[in-house]
Amino acid sequence: MPVVEFPLEDISRLFPDYDLSYLIDTLPFIGLDLEYRDDKSIRLEYSPNRPDFSTFYGIARALSGLLGKELGIPKFQVIEKKKNIITVDTSVSNVRPFIVGIVAKNHKLNNKTIKQIVSMQEDLHNGIGRGRSKASIGFHNLENIEFPLDYTTALENLSFTPLDYNSALTLTEILHKTDTGKKFGELVNGSIYPIIKDSRNTVISLPPIINSEITRIKEGVDNLFVEVTGADKKTVDHVLANIIATLADIGFELENVIIKRNSNNTLSYNSEMNIILENVKLDYINKVLGLSLTSEEIVDCLRKCRLDAKVIASRSINCMIPSYRIDIFSPIDIVEEVAIGYGVFNLEPSLPEFTLYGNKSRQNYFFDKIRQVMVGLGLTENINFILGSKDIHYKRMNMDNFDLFTVNNSKSEEHDVLRTSLLPSLLHSLSKNVHEEYPQKLFEIGEVFVPKKKKFERWNLCCISAFNGVTYSEIKSVLQTLMEICFKVKFETNPSANSSFIRGRSADIMYKQKVIGQIGEISPLLIDGFKIKMPVAAFELDLTELLPI
Amino acid sequence: MLNTGKWKNQRFSEIDVTSPVRTYLIGRTHPLTELINEIREIFISMGFSEIGGSTIQSCFWNFDILFTPQDHPARDMQDTFYLSNLTDEEEVDPIISNKVSTFHKTEWKYDWNLEKSKKTVLRTHTTPVTIKYLSENKIEYGRIFSIGRVFRNEKMSYKHLMEFHQIEGIVISDSVNIRDLMGLQKQFYSKLGLTKVKFWPTYFPYTEPSLQSMVYIDKLGKWVELFGMGIFRPEVTQSAGILNNVLAWGGGLERIAMIRYGLDDIRELYDNKLSWLRTQPICPL
């Protein structure tokens, strides 16, 4: 989850009339998690479905609402300017079709603001921008740009000086040498590349990879040009709306940028472009929240969430949602906004009437009975991971065939195969406990995954016994006690060869003419491999075969 | 001596009744099993019935039907275990998949892909089991719960496991609301001995409204974040063919176990050290 830093001095600056700790205690109720606090700042974790929380300005906007300081959709003034034009060449349509932009003027950037902007950019790229594919953002120093701009494509031999370099590189070099080129190059991999250049033919960006050094933003810059490009129109618009709201809150004056797709098709940002959700029923809201709010109260709650609403009929409202919000799809999302505006701390917990009788699953009914028998026999239960390593589950088991499920890209090599039996983990458990008192008698009931079986998810029971003098009969007695005392069934042990056990001291466990498990004295090869230094006997039983589960 | 009655004329030598003796090594269940059983009993006492389901799930049930778009970062291989070479061959009812496709298209604005939904994962939560159960049995009233393993592709550390238990409670009815969910949650916690509870709003892709809860742990002297909860989004219930409201809550079990057994390192729960297993009190007073 992304995190935003909110310096305490900024909280006090933006909310001078409120007590600091009251403000901090209120933040969770707009959906933020206080992750860290020291005497200079707090860090808040937010969900990526709220890109407007990617700067503390956006957080302050929401907090103002809940406190009742400012209500309804915030208004950001955007001045119409005819000369701020980006002409879009048709060749971009197969590469990175959409672009929008905004000009922000007359506010001196300091390091703190740059830090906020960069962190917002990073979060928007990762979240709503889906790793820069759906949308990416470029911030530029307006002083070095001459409108109108061209959003067009270029061939790989075009060159410009990218950010952090002091000489020009070709587009191919940029893709292979720069960090962002290596990371995001595949988003533009092709024969032509999207570029933005100004009226003097200066390349200012190769979206979504890198900007040019010449338009770098730094401390002291006070006029900005911001462009958003991407594969998805709606995402690009949402991202721009978030940038506009933030820049306005920072204190910039905003100017429109007109997008010319062809001579008769122009588009530009419109601050009235709110999303409208029509005909949300009051009864629905009240039913889900267990409240009986009037239409006025509901409108009031929504305005506290920086939304607007109009009562259209006696029991119905139309809701207006600012375009920087991307998380409101349907009436249920309005219900949540009402809950937040009402204050989750004001919701009284209640209990529904019920006359239901619960029960445990049949499977766990059986497993509990088995545990009871095992404990009675003096065995200690183990719980191991389902994900194991090839070393323990295959190599050290001296297995000749290798048929198991594996997972892709596990972050840990020790956990990348699904166990096919419980025995390896219990042997591993013995090896970790060689310094503990013997006898060591362990059992585990757990899920295993056997690719060759039709129903490959199965539940097994494994029992293992280690001490000087342990024998086949000792472990067979455990099995027999379980089968007779717990289930009152008969079984047979047919001699079998199994590479995990000593030849001549292992058997298949037979039940109704079917093999349902293996039993025997563990082969010294395994005992050696697991460094146990003690004789071991074990059985493993397929409970899915035995029990009606 | 006992048979002959000779003992009547005998004097028994005295022994030192204060001298130390050994503690037996007894068989016992794993502390995690004990906690699971306790939680299972709490659910049952509140009228919940247990369900279970597959550990390997298709993306369809683990993500798609739960309104998680196919390009959602949580679906990345970075976070989710995808199984190599296993696709789910079981056909999803086209009525259900069409609804899912429509919701993703109209609300998330992209072309939903059926083939992608057939990839299999180790379930990242137990909710696919729940929604499949509701959908297959067309249940409109009831209380159900499940306790099972879930998986996240994380590097193991003292704080994180790549495999852990999740518990999940579900109430379905035409008359339940968010306050009921909060009330049930308080009741559940109080049965675990946790009486101070706080709620605040949060986000999950498939519930709305969604809340997070925090409980005060006396032993630690601090508030700890435990279960998340919410009402299933209409997109989810309608896809599954359910009409009524579904209240859901859940979260990891191991965090409670760590508090209960005073552990600082979550991995100890799966270490199976006999020195630990043999000495954990079964019923501390």
Interface residues (C-beta under 8 A of the other chain):
Chain A: P28 F29 I30 G31 D33 S47 P48 N49 R50 N126 G127 R130 K134 D232 K234 K287 V288 L289 G290 L291 D327 F329 S330 P331 I332 D333 V335 E336 A339 I340 V344 F345 L347 E348 P349 S350 L351 P352 F354 T355 L356 Y357 G358 N359 K360 S361 Q363 N364 D368 R371 M374 V375 G376 L377 G378 L379 T380 E381 N382 I383 N384 F385 I386 L387 F405 T406 V407 N408 N409 S410 K411 S412 H415 L418 S429 K432 N433 E436 E437 P439 Q440 K441 L442 E447 F449 F456 E457
Chain B: L25 I26 G27 R28 T29 H30 L32 T33 N37 R40 F43 I44 S45 M46 G47 F48 S49 E50 I51 G52 S54 T55 I56 D71 P73 M77 Q78 F81 Y82 L83 S84 L86 E107 K109 Y110 L122 G142 R143 F145 R149 F151 N153 E154 K155 M156 M162 E163 V171 S173 S175 V176 N177 I178 R179 D180 M182 G183 L184 Q185 K186 Q187 F199 W200 P201 T202 Y203 E208 P209 S210 L211 Q212 E225 I231 R233 P234 E235 N245 L269 Y270 D271 N272 K273 L274 S275 L277 R278
